[in-house]
Amino acid sequence: IDAAVLEFKNQKLLQQLEAQKVEFAVLDDKFSQLKAKQQDHDSILLVVNTSWEQ
């Protein structure tokens, strides 16, 4: 395989990797937000459950 072809393929792979890093960061942020929201819901359910049992 020609060195120029390898260089081109390497550049394309690098671009894909960078795009995946960005996508991962976005999804990781969304996951953190959803986790925080779930903790809020869990806290509310705990209060409701405690009140219900009294």
C-alpha positions, 0 to 999 in steps of 0.5 A: 500500500502506498504511503499516501494512501496510509496517510489518507486513511490515518487522517480519516481515522483521526477525524472519526476518533475526534468525532467520537470523542465529541459525541462521548463528551455530549453523551457523558454530560447527558448521562450526568444530567439524567443521573442527577434528575434520577437522584431528585426523583428518588428523593421525592419518592422516598419522602412520598413513601415515608409519608404514605407509611405513616 
